[in-house]
Amino acid sequence: MAMPLESPVTFSNVGKIKWWQRGIFASQTGYVLLALAVLLVIMHFASPYFFTEGNMQNVAKNFSFIAIATLGVTFVIITGGIDLSVGSMMCFSAMITSMVMTELSTPGSPAGALFVHMAADGKTVLANVPGLILLVSILAGLGVALIGGLVNGFCIAVLGLSPFVTTLGMLSIVRGLGYVVSNGRGSFPGGPDADYFYALTSGDILGLPVPFIYLVVLALAMAVVLHHTSFGRHVFALGGNEKAAELTGIPVVRVKIEVYVICALAAGLQGIIISGWLGSAPANMATSYELNVIAAAVIGGANLAGGIGGPLGAIVGCVLLEVIRNGLVLAQVSSYWQQTLVGVIIILAVLVDRIRSRMI
């Protein structure tokens, strides 16, 4: 005799994901994207010049000037660390790049004969190998950033010093060294490779600012590294639980040093790009930029406690800050309000994320 089949028991409250845990609302980055969309709509009606081609190019170029450094800082924040020296590192790398370029382009300097020679007219300086001076100068600028990142990483990972205190000290050290080597004066990229330098730092390709193209390439590379390599998994593991990561065999010391090196190199590259846009590397360049860089990362969803962050959030945070700045200028509002609004947005972003986390 066949037994009747019992109807399956179902629970309507099991496995159901709340609306604030799905799709765009699953992370803080989603909320910031939504806020950015609303802000763009407001700016469209507030100023007829906001969505013009020229202004959009300005926005793309300007937010790129902190976004590359923000990608580097995001690496550090994901591990639960912080780097306050990025602004000073940007300035120092830019100054070294400009000073080396000028030195190597001077025929009478010790190293000048290896790189340049005088033309037949006796006045024009020509490069022995076009582009070589530029390459050596950029490598010199990135080299000092590499050393700074290694020192930060060694002090934090090996000596066990606080990231906050270590990078705060490095902020003063690097800024001071910048004043020492320049005597407080700015440096200017010069020589036969100067045109190449400006083309690579402030030029356009197919109507897109070169810094923006660099940003897109580096962001894609960061996404691949974080989500498709063992190094990326180690970075997130450190931010989630450093002790547990160490017990599972992750080389904690090496990974920490590497993320601070990446952060310093990103800051150095950012500084070199900015100096090309400015046409010089003043001794006070990028002062307090570390605040904007860290603010953009946090607004975009990077958690200062570690374990959360990514390139999309970093870029969204930078875009939001630049849209606010640009909007204030177009609305003829005092630019001094920018810092106030940035502080309010940081608090609101963290507050929304905290409320969302408690509702899970």
Stockholm file with secondary structure:
# STOCKHOLM 1.0

chainA/1-360         MAMPLESPVTFSNVGKIKWWQRGIFASQTGYVLLALAVLLVIMHFASPYFFTEGNMQNVAKNFSFIAIATLGVTFVIITGGIDLSVGSMMCFSAMITSMVMTELSTPGSPAGALFVHMAADGKTVLANVPGLILLVSILAGLGVALIGGLVNGFCIAVLGLSPFVTTLGMLSIVRGLGYVVSNGRGSFPGGPDADYFYALTSGDILGLPVPFIYLVVLALAMAVVLHHTSFGRHVFALGGNEKAAELTGIPVVRVKIEVYVICALAAGLQGIIISGWLGSAPANMATSYELNVIAAAVIGGANLAGGIGGPLGAIVGCVLLEVIRNGLVLAQVSSYWQQTLVGVIIILAVLVDRIRSRMI
#=GR chainA/1-360 SS CCCCCCCCCCCTTSSCCCGGGSGGGGSHHHHHHHHHHHHHHHHHHHCTTTTSHHHHHHHHHHHHHHHHHHHHHHHHHHTTCCCCCHHHHHHHHHHHHHHHHHHHTCTTSTTHHHHEEECTTSSCEEESSTTHHHHHHHHHHHHHHHHHHHHHHIIIIISCCCHHHHHHHHHHHHHHHHHHHHTTCCBCCCSTTHHHHHHHHHCEETTEEHHHHHHHHHHHHHHHHHHHSHHHHHHHHHHHCHHHHHHTTCCHHHHHHHHHHHHHHHHHHHHHHHHHHHTSBCTTTTTTHHHHHHHHHHHTTCCTTSSCCCHHHHHHHHHHHHHHHHHHHHTTCCTTHHHHHHHHHHHHHHHHHHHHHHHC
#=GC SS_cons         CCCCCCCCCCCTTSSCCCGGGSGGGGSHHHHHHHHHHHHHHHHHHHCTTTTSHHHHHHHHHHHHHHHHHHHHHHHHHHTTCCCCCHHHHHHHHHHHHHHHHHHHTCTTSTTHHHHEEECTTSSCEEESSTTHHHHHHHHHHHHHHHHHHHHHHIIIIISCCCHHHHHHHHHHHHHHHHHHHHTTCCBCCCSTTHHHHHHHHHCEETTEEHHHHHHHHHHHHHHHHHHHSHHHHHHHHHHHCHHHHHHTTCCHHHHHHHHHHHHHHHHHHHHHHHHHHHTSBCTTTTTTHHHHHHHHHHHTTCCTTSSCCCHHHHHHHHHHHHHHHHHHHHTTCCTTHHHHHHHHHHHHHHHHHHHHHHHC
//
